[in-house]
Amino acid sequence: MLKQVDVLRGLLDIDVPVHGVLCFAEADWPLIGCSFTTCGVQACWPSKLSSQFEAEGLSSAPT
């Protein structure tokens, strides 16, 4: 994931933030308890990611 994020940052001609996210659609989150971030990569579930997009004002967020 970190290499993919770096490649994407290198390809962009504009300065925009690029973040790595692993979104697990069928994960059993009660075992983990919550989303987490490690090495700058967030692991979460779809509704958590969608609510983050909405909070940041990104109207084209995936659902």
Protein Blocks (a to p, Z undefined) as FASTA:
>chain_A
ZZmmmmmmmmpmbdcddddddddfkbcfklnopacdeehiacddfklmmmmmmmnopakb
cZZ
